[in-house]
């Protein structure tokens, strides 16, 4: 068993109104899990007042979670996968496209590194920002 995994932490701003729709956000994250070549086990989404959405998709390889603040057009996305077959960057791209994010800050953590065999695990971090589109968000 290899405990190495990839963890994406994503801040997305300038998102469309879709981030306030519970059913649509659930569809987007479940499809993102499929695009990441993972196996969905459980799904739980909930609306928070006044219109935010929080949800998690539990996958064999770990999880995808989201929290939204539609009034601020902001979305916080967390995707963690392990296993050689998963493609988490596909999930990240899918979600950002579907919510029509205008700007993102992405941190990619490679977790559980043990390059020297001493079984002392740690992580490495890469982070970047992107402006994805200009102008007002589409509803």
C-alpha positions in Angstrom: 0.0 0.0 0.0 1.3 3.4 -1.0 0.0 6.2 1.3 1.0 8.9 -1.2 -1.8 11.2 -2.3 -2.5 14.5 -4.1 -4.5 17.2 -2.2 -5.8 20.3 -4.0 -7.1 23.2 -2.0 -8.8 25.7 -4.3 -10.2 29.2 -3.7 -12.4 30.4 -6.5 -13.9 33.9 -6.8 -16.2 35.5 -9.4 -18.2 32.3 -9.6 -21.7 32.2 -11.3 -25.0 31.7 -9.4 -24.8 28.0 -9.9 -22.8 27.8 -6.6 -26.0 28.5 -4.7 -27.9 25.5 -6.2 -27.6 22.4 -4.0 -28.6 19.9 -6.7 -26.4 21.4 -9.4 -23.4 21.6 -7.1 -23.9 17.9 -6.2 -24.1 17.0 -9.9 -20.9 19.0 -10.6 -18.9 17.3 -7.8 -20.1 13.8 -8.6 -19.2 14.3 -12.2 -15.8 15.7 -11.1 -15.2 12.5 -9.2 -15.9 10.5 -12.3 -13.7 12.7 -14.4 -10.9 12.1 -11.8 -11.2 8.3 -12.5 -12.4 7.7 -8.9 -15.1 5.5 -7.4 -18.0 7.3 -5.6 -19.2 5.7 -2.3 -21.3 8.4 -0.6 -22.7 11.8 -1.3 -24.0 14.4 1.1 -25.0 18.0 0.3 -26.8 20.7 2.3 -28.0 24.3 2.0 -26.9 26.8 4.6 -28.7 30.1 5.1 -29.0 32.3 3.4 -28.0 30.3 0.3 -24.6 28.7 0.7 -24.0 25.1 -0.2 -21.7 22.6 1.6 -21.2 19.1 0.4 -18.9 16.1 0.3 -18.4 13.2 -2.1 -16.7 10.3 -0.5 -14.7 8.3 -2.9 -12.6 5.1 -2.5 -9.6 7.2 -3.1 -10.6 9.8 -0.4 -12.9 12.8 -0.9 -14.1 15.9 -2.7 -15.7 18.7 -0.7 -17.1 22.1 -1.4 -18.4 25.1 0.6 -19.9 28.1 -1.2 -20.8 31.7 -0.4 -23.0 32.8 -3.4 -23.5 36.3 -2.0 -19.7 36.8 -2.3 -19.4 34.6 -5.5 -16.8 32.5 -3.6 -16.2 28.8 -3.5 -13.8 26.7 -1.4 -13.0 23.4 -3.0 -11.0 20.5 -1.4 -10.0 17.4 -3.5 -7.8 14.7 -2.0 -7.1 11.5 -3.9 -4.7 8.6 -3.5 -4.0 5.8 -5.9 -2.1 5.6 -9.1 -5.2 5.7 -11.3 -6.8 8.9 -10.0 -6.5 12.2 -11.9 -7.5 14.9 -9.4 -6.5 17.8 -11.6 -9.3 16.7 -14.0 -11.8 17.1 -11.1 -10.4 20.6 -10.3 -10.7 21.7 -13.9 -14.2 20.4 -14.2 -15.5 22.2 -11.2 -13.9 25.5 -12.0 -15.3 25.3 -15.6 -18.8 24.5 -14.4 -18.9 27.3 -11.7 -17.4 29.7 -14.2 -14.8 30.9 -11.8 -13.2 34.2 -12.6 -10.1 33.9 -10.5 -8.5 31.0 -8.5 -5.8 30.3 -6.0 -4.8 26.7 -6.1 -2.5 24.8 -3.7 -1.4 21.3 -4.6 0.0 19.2 -1.8 1.7 15.9 -2.4 1.1 14.1 0.8 2.7 11.1 2.4 6.0 11.4 0.7 8.5 8.8 1.9 11.3 8.9 -0.6 14.0 7.4 1.6 12.1 4.4 3.0 12.3 5.6 6.7 8.5 5.7 6.9 8.5 9.3 8.1 5.9 10.9 6.0 5.6 14.6 5.1 4.2 16.7 2.2 5.4 19.1 -0.5 3.4 22.2 -1.6 3.1 24.1 -4.9 0.7 27.0 -5.1 -0.4 29.4 -7.9 -3.1 31.8 -9.0 -5.0 32.1 -12.2 -7.3 34.6 -13.7 -9.7 32.4 -15.7 -12.0 34.9 -17.3 -12.6 38.5 -17.4 -15.9 40.4 -16.9 -19.0 39.8 -14.9 -19.9 36.2 -14.0 -22.6 34.6 -16.0 -25.7 33.5 -14.1 
